[in-house]
């Protein structure tokens, strides 16, 4: 039935889009940078997972680790190119936006040159089984695995941010970047940690989505757009807002696809974000931007 299908699809999409949106929000609130290279990180992570799948075709753990590790490396590389040289320059926000956009465009061209235009397929790393939760709700192994792995990685990241020294430094930068710098928190070293962790989130999202949508040099464009939609709707800088927005927009996409068709998904999502921002200009859980002004 549609109701069960919509519910399962909504939860799956919310878990994946939540990874992207939370990564975008953490980077913005801690570094003041809107990372447009997230799309390239996503696509590169898909290729990293695909390569590992050729070497270890029957290991879900290896494929997931390959995507996550590639995402972390690409995130750190983006930090080295777009944040470290620019963070103390005037108009950093605009400069970083242009720099990360350039990384995304150049990176996509590099992937095209190395891997060619043909799409790559990832194996169904969680298997092909289906589980009947109720009479009306059936969840396949790939969707169950996507939800479970997304939740596990998010919980690990949040626990690390609450208990580790580096994680506490990131939280301090998210709350008050200038104050964190004044008490001796290293901006550059913390920035590498931020970009690596958020790149890892994008890497997992790439593996989970690429099982359905394949891997290509430009496969990160649509996830970047949707991640930005969720982050804006939730409020840039708000992790809880991003989670709520991911659930709302995941359900919207699943319901729109089931009732109207996939071609109307972006229309309804952009309409929804406009409505949210008209009611709450800073998003569902948006933080004040006074520290950035």
DRENLO-416914 format. One record per residue (C-alpha): residue in one letter; x, y, z. Coordinates in steps of 0.05 Angstrom, whole numbers, padded with zeros to 5 digits, always signed. Layout:
AXYZ/...
This chain:
X+00000+00000+00000/X+00021+00072-00012/X+00019+00090+00061/X+00070+00038+00080/X+00114+00053+00020/X+00112+00127+00034/X+00130+00116+00107/X+00190+00071+00093/X+00215+00116+00036/X+00207+00179+00079/X+00248+00150+00137/X+00302+00126+00088/X+00307+00193+00052/X+00305+00232+00118/X+00364+00192+00146/X+00406+00203+00083/X+00389+00277+00073/X+00400+00288+00147/X+00473+00266+00139/X+00483+00319+00085/X+00445+00375+00119/X+00478+00364+00186/X+00546+00366+00153/X+00529+00432+00117/X+00502+00461+00182/X+00563+00442+00224/X+00611+00472+00173/X+00571+00537+00170/X+00562+00546+00245/X+00634+00529+00263/X+00673+00557+00204/X+00625+00607+00174/X+00633+00573+00106/X+00579+00548+00060/X+00613+00487+00031/X+00593+00481-00043/X+00646+00427-00052/X+00600+00379-00016/X+00574+00354-00083/X+00645+00336-00106/X+00659+00302-00039/X+00595+00262-00050/X+00614+00240-00121/X+00686+00224-00102/X+00662+00182-00043/X+00617+00143-00090/X+00677+00127-00134/X+00718+00109-00072/X+00664+00060-00050/X+00658+00032-00121/X+00733+00019-00124/X+00732-00017-00057/X+00672-00058-00081/X+00714-00083-00139/X+00767-00108-00090/X+00720-00133-00035/X+00654-00147-00072/X+00622-00184-00015/X+00641-00139+00043/X+00589-00086+00062/X+00635-00061+00117/X+00693-00049+00068/X+00649-00012+00018/X+00619+00032+00072/X+00688+00046+00101/X+00715+00062+00032/X+00661+00115+00020/X+00667+00145+00090/X+00744+00148+00087/X+00743+00179+00017/X+00693+00231+00041/X+00737+00248+00101/X+00799+00255+00057/X+00762+00300+00007/X+00735+00342+00064/X+00804+00353+00093/X+00831+00369+00023/X+00776+00421+00014/X+00795+00452+00081/X+00868+00457+00059/X+00849+00491-00006/X+00788+00533+00011/X+00791+00548+00086/X+00863+00552+00109/X+00888+00604+00058/X+00824+00646+00063/X+00796+00644+00133/X+00831+00708+00157/X+00819+00747+00093/X+00765+00801+00083/X+00698+00776+00056/X+00716+00705+00075/X+00645+00679+00067/X+00641+00701-00006/X+00713+00680-00021/X+00700+00610+00009/X+00635+00603-00029/X+00671+00616-00095/X+00730+00573-00076/X+00688+00512-00057/X+00645+00521-00119/X+00708+00521-00161/X+00732+00457-00125/X+00665+00425-00141/X+00669+00443-00216/X+00742+00425-00224/X+00734+00361-00183/X+00676+00338-00226/X+00717+00349-00288/X+00775+00310-00257/X+00728+00252-00241/X+00703+00254-00313/X+00773+00251-00340/X+00794+00194-00295/X+00732+00150-00295/X+00696+00171-00359/X+00623+00190-00369/X+00593+00121-00358/X+00558+00111-00292/X+00583+00059-00242/X+00537+00014-00202/X+00548-00004-00129/X+00526-00073-00107/X+00467-00081-00059/X+00514-00084+00000/X+00458-00099+00050/X+00429-00156+00008/X+00363-00166-00027/X+00318-00190+00030/X+00253-00157+00048/X+00224-00154+00118/X+00149-00149+00131/X+00141-00103+00191/X+00065-00102+00188/X+00012-00122+00137/X+00021-00056+00101/X+00094-00040+00114/X+00150-00078+00080/X+00222-00054+00084/X+00278-00079+00039/X+00347-00095+00065/X+00379-00035+00030/X+00331+00014+00062/X+00337-00018+00130/X+00413-00017+00124/X+00412+00056+00101/X+00371+00078+00161/X+00411+00037+00211/X+00480+00058+00185/X+00459+00132+00182/X+00434+00130+00254/X+00496+00094+00278/X+00545+00143+00245/X+00505+00204+00269/X+00504+00178+00340/X+00579+00164+00338/X+00593+00234+00312/X+00548+00267+00363/X+00578+00225+00420/X+00648+00243+00396/X+00630+00317+00395/X+00603+00313+00466/X+00659+00273+00498/X+00725+00285+00461/X+00769+00346+00469/X+00767+00361+00394/X+00692+00351+00392/X+00683+00400+00449/X+00726+00450+00412/X+00682+00443+00351/X+00620+00454+00394/X+00652+00516+00423/X+00665+00543+00353/X+00594+00528+00333/X+00568+00569+00392/X+00617+00627+00390/X+00675+00625+00340/X+00707+00689+00364/X+00702+00668+00437/X+00732+00600+00420/X+00791+00633+00386/X+00802+00679+00446/X+00808+00621+00494/X+00862+00587+00452/X+00823+00538+00408/X+00864+00527+00344/X+00821+00549+00286/X+00861+00513+00233/X+00868+00445+00267/X+00795+00446+00288/X+00775+00464+00217/X+00809+00402+00191/X+00770+00360+00241/X+00705+00394+00222/X+00715+00383+00147/X+00739+00311+00155/X+00679+00292+00199/X+00628+00326+00154/X+00662+00296+00093/X+00654+00228+00125/X+00579+00241+00133/X+00575+00259+00059/X+00614+00196+00043/X+00564+00152+00078/X+00507+00188+00044/X+00541+00175-00023/X+00546+00100-00011/X+00474+00095+00010/X+00445+00136-00047/X+00491+00107-00100/X+00461+00038-00091/X+00399+00067-00124/X+00422+00125-00166/X+00491+00100-00189/X+00557+00137-00187/X+00577+00190-00239/X+00622+00251-00241/X+00562+00297-00230/X+00522+00252-00183/X+00535+00299-00125/X+00497+00358-00154/X+00426+00337-00135/X+00445+00313-00065/X+00481+00380-00054/X+00418+00418-00074/X+00374+00375-00029/X+00424+00380+00029/X+00422+00455+00022/X+00346+00454+00020/X+00343+00414+00084/X+00397+00456+00119/X+00362+00521+00100/X+00294+00496+00121/X+00322+00471+00187/X+00363+00535+00198/X+00436+00539+00181/X+00476+00521+00243/X+00421+00481+00277/X+00433+00406+00281/X+00364+00393+00312/X+00331+00437+00260/X+00366+00399+00204/X+00340+00333+00232/X+00268+00359+00235/X+00273+00388+00165/X+00302+00323+00138/X+00242+00285+00165/X+00193+00337+00136/X+00225+00340+00068/X+00237+00265+00065/X+00163+00253+00076/X+00147+00307+00024/X+00191+00275-00028/X+00165+00205-00015/X+00092+00228-00017/X+00102+00270-00079/X+00137+00213-00116/X+00081+00164-00098/X+00022+00210-00112/X+00045+00259-00167/X+00109+00230-00195/X+00183+00242-00187/X+00184+00301-00235/X+00146+00344-00183/X+00193+00330-00124/X+00238+00391-00130/X+00177+00436-00143/X+00143+00414-00079/X+00208+00417-00039/X+00225+00487-00061/X+00152+00508-00048/X+00157+00479+00022/X+00223+00513+00038/X+00194+00580+00015/X+00134+00570+00060/X+00178+00552+00119/X+00224+00612+00109/X+00164+00658+00102/X+00139+00635+00170/X+00207+00626+00203/X+00260+00667+00165/X+00317+00633+00201/X+00289+00563+00190/X+00257+00513+00237/X+00313+00516+00288/X+00356+00572+00259/X+00409+00605+00302/X+00422+00680+00303/X+00478+00701+00258/X+00502+00758+00302/X+00571+00726+00312/X+00582+00726+00237/X+00561+00799+00225/
